[in-house]
């Protein structure tokens, strides 16, 4: 069936086609009465697409998380069948990567990865594996803002059409592979974990994390990883701690992070270690930040870019500079633990016995 503007789908009128893939089209649509209410509607273009549409609706219906695109309606038996989703006002991660051929700003990269891992943790916790994570399936709700203003809450994971239960058997992988005779999977092998691509193991939480590792490298460098290359070899402001997170995501199955929550904790720890370029910058308060002489700045506020920071953070995720004038560090390995930590996440030492203040 050919879809045209003004075609009515349930309560909505199609306005503009937002995208088209091998299995379906996505349209922006408005409510036929409340014209200010807009949604995204996915419509199938083939018999196989109807199965993927039905599967996606069933999987995502129970995933109520800010970083996962919400499903608002599904009718696989209507004519035409449809899936109604929340409308995201912003580009895909693929578009953003193409606009930054040498990599995105570190703050924006960390924000995107944080939102992505948080949403992925929710999906995995609900027993759902995505199976087709790639930049084209990640949307950013920027609403006209620059990518430098992105926050973790702006990240949305979509397109669960190839998704499946976490305890999937090997025959499920075979079936998915036989159905996906298009660019959705076979055309994007760089995002598919080697053990799944070679059909040695069924897809699981770790196979999704491999795709996150590929995207992390793209966000930091503008290109996909080749061999044992690390982001830090192409970009001097990427720390060894960030490289280590990438290595654990892009590693063999048995060495990969066991869960998205583990990867998220490691990423947040790596974010607390500033790059050498940032540490070399002078720490001076902005002149337009009105803090009386001799007084302490408000907690959770960066002196340099005047942005609010999460409670307990030692470095601003926007500009990368220290939030405090004195930083808590582990005297054993030099890591920057959170104020509430009792043990160092890097060396395991007891912080009450092995901490010291370091001037920012």
N, C-alpha and C positions, 0 to 999 in steps of 0.2 A: 504494500500500500504506500502511496505517496502522500506525505504530510505537507499541508500548506498553512500559512497564517490564517487565523480566524476560525480554523477547525475547532469544534468543541470537543473536549475530552473531559468527561464527567462534569465538574462544576467550572472548568477552566477553558479559556480560549487561547489557542496558540498565538504567540506574538513573533518570536524570532528563533531561528535555529542556532543553538550555542555550540554544537559539536556533532560530529558523526563518526561512528566507528564501524567495524566489520559487522557488529551485531545490532546496532541500534542508533537512534538519534536522540539528542537531548535538546529540548526546547524550553525557552522562557515562556511562561504563560501567566495570564491574570485571571482572577475570579470574575465570573460573568456578571456579578452584581457589585461586589466590593472591588472596584478597579485598582485600588491601591494595594491589594493583596496579590503578591506575585510568588510563583513557585517555579521549580524546574521539573519538567516531565520527561521521563525516558520512555521511548517508544521502540518496539522491536522491528527489525527489518527482515528477519528470517525465522524459520521454525526453531532453529537452535537458540536464537536470541530470546525466544519466549521462555525457554527453560532457564537461561541465565537470569532473565528478568525476574522470574518467579523465585529463583534461588536467592537472588540479592535481596528482594523484598522480605523473604522469610528470615534471612540471617540478620539483616540490619534492624528489623522491627524492634527487637529487644535490646539493641545497643544504644542506650540513652547516655551519650557522653558528648561534652562540648566539642571534642575534636573529631567526631564522626558525623558525617552528613546524615541528618534525620530523614527517615521515611515517613511521609504523611498520608500516603494512600497507595493501595495496590489492588488491581483487578486483572488477573491474567485471563479471565474469561470474557472480558468486555470486547467490543469491536470498535476500535482496535484495543488490544491489551495495553495497560499503562502502569507506570510507577511514578508516583508524585513525591518529590523531595523538596527540602528547603533550598531556596535559591541563594547561592554564594556570590556576593558582589566582589569579584576579584579574579585574578588570573590563576592559572595552574602553576605548579612549581616548575614545570618544563619551560614555560614562558619566561619565568624569572631567571632560570639558569642560562637560557639563551641570551638574555639581556646582560649577563655578567660573565663574559667569556674567561675572565681571570679570577673568578670567585666572588662570592658575596661578602659583605662586611661580617666580621666575626659575631657581633651582637645579633644580627639578623639570622645568621646560620644557627647559632645556639637556640634562638627562639623557635625557629622552625623545627629543629630536631627535638626540642623539648616537647612541643605540642604533638609531633608525630609519634614519639615514643609513649607519651601519656595516653593518646588515643589507642595505640596498638596494645598497650598493657590492658586497657579496658576490654578490647575485643578478645584478646587471648584469655583474660580472666573469665569471660563469658563462654569460652570454648570455641571461638571462631578464629580460623586462620584466613588471612586475606588471600594469599597465593599469587597476587598480581600487583604487588606494590611497585610503583615507578612514579617519576615526577608528574606524568600526565594524569595520575589518579589522586594527586594531592592538590587541593585548592586552598587559596589564601584569601580570607575575607578582608581585603584591604580597604574597600569602599573609597577608592580614589587616593589613598595615602601612599607614600613612598614605602619601598621595601625596608628602609631603615627604621620605619615606625612599626614594623610587624611585631606582634607579641605571640606567645604560645597559644593564646585563646583564639587567634585568627586562623589557625591551621585546621583543615578539615580533610579527613580521609574519606574517599569515595570509591565507587565501583567495586563492590564486593561480589560481582557476578560469578567470578571463579572461586569464591570463598567456599570453605567447607569446615566441618567439625574438626576440632583439634586432634581427636583420636582417629583420624581417617586411616583407612587401610590402604595397602599398596594398590589394590584394584581400583580404588577411587582415583588415584593419581593416573593410572592407565586410562581410565574413562575420560578424565579431564583433558589429558593430552590428546586423545583421539578426537574429542569434540573441538579443541582449540586449533583448527587448521587455518590460522590467520596470524596477523601481527600481534595479537593480544599477548600471546605467550612466546610462541616460537620466533617471533620477530624481535623480541627484546631479551635475548639470552643473558645479557650483562646483569640483569636484575634477578635472575633465577639462580638459586643456590646450586652449586655443582652436584650435590648428592641427589637433588630432585631432578635436575636436568638429565643426569645419567641414570635416573630411575633406580638408584641404589637404596634410597630411603624415601618414605612418604613425606609430604610437606608437613612442617610443624612450626612451632613458635620460632625456632632458630632459623628456619628458611626465610621467614619474613624479616628477621634481623639482618640477614645477609643483604637483602635489598636496601635496608636502611643504610648499611655501610657503603654501598655503591653511591647512594644519593648523598651521603655525608661528604664523600670525596668530590662529587660534582659541585656541591654547594661551596666547598672550600677552594676548589681549583678551576671550576668550569669545564672539567673533562672527567671521563670515567677512569677508574684505576687500571693500571697496566702492570702485571706481575706483582712484585713486592714493593712497588713505589708507595711512598707515604706522602700525605698532604704537606708535611713540613719540609720536604725536599723541594717543593715547588713554591712554597710560600713561607717567608721567614717569620711572620708573626704567628704562625701555628706552633704551639708548644709541643714538647714531647708527650705531655699528658694527653693532649688531644689526639696525637698520633696513636697513642696506646689504645684509646677508645675505638678509633677506626680499625686498628689491627684486630681487636677482639670481635668486632662486628663482621669483618671481612675474612675471618679465619675459617679453617676447616670446621665441620659440624661439631666435633667433640671439643674444640677450643673456643668456640663462639660463646657469647653471653648466653646463659641459660634462659633468661627472660628479659622482656622489655624493661621491667622495673630495675633489674640489675644494670642494664645499659644506661638507663636514665640516671641512676645514682652515680655511676662512673663519669657520665658526661657533666653532671653538676659539680663533681669534685674537680674535674679538669678545668671547668670554667673559672674556678677560684684561683687558678694559677695563671697569673698574667704572662703575656709574652715578653721576651727581652726588650722588644721595641716599646712596649707600654711602660715597663719598669724604668726605662731610660728617660721617660718624659718627666719634667718637673711637676711636682705636685703643688699646684697653686689654686686657690679658690677663685671662682669667677667673680669679677668685680660687681656684676649685677645681682649677685646672690647676697641678700641683705642679712648677714649674720653679725650681730654686735661683736666688737673686738673682745677676745678673751672668753667668749661663750662657745659651747659645743654645738655643732650642727644638729638638726633634728635626726633621730635615728631613722634608717631606711630612706635616706635622701643623699643623692650624689652631689658633691660640691661642684663638680666640673660641668656636667651637662644638665643639672637641675632636674633629674628624673627620679621618680620614686623607685626604690629597689626593694626586693623581697626581704622581709625581716631575717636577720642573721647573715645575709650575704656580705662578704668582705670586699668584693669587686663589683662594679657596675656592669650589668650585662649589656648596656648600651654603648658606653665608651671604653670599657675595659679598665678604667682607673680605680684605685683603691677608694672605698667608701669611707674608711676610718683612717685616722691619723696614726694609729698603732694597730698592727695586725697580729692576730694570734697564730703562731706557727708551731709546728712540731720540731723540737730541738734534735730529734733523731734523724729526720729525713728532709725537713724544710717544707713539708706540705702545709697548706692553709686549711685547717679544719673549721667546721662551723662552731659557733660559740657554745652550742649545746652538746657537742660531741665529747664522749669520754675516752674514746680510743681513736687513733689515727687511722683513717681509711686506707692510707698508702702502706705504712710499715707495721701497723697493728699495735704500736706502742701506747701505753696508758698516758693520756694527755695531761692528767693532773700531775704526773711526775716528769713529763718530757715536753713541756711547752714553755714558750718564752714570747715576749713581745718584740715585734720588729717594726721599726719606724717606717712609715709609708713615704 
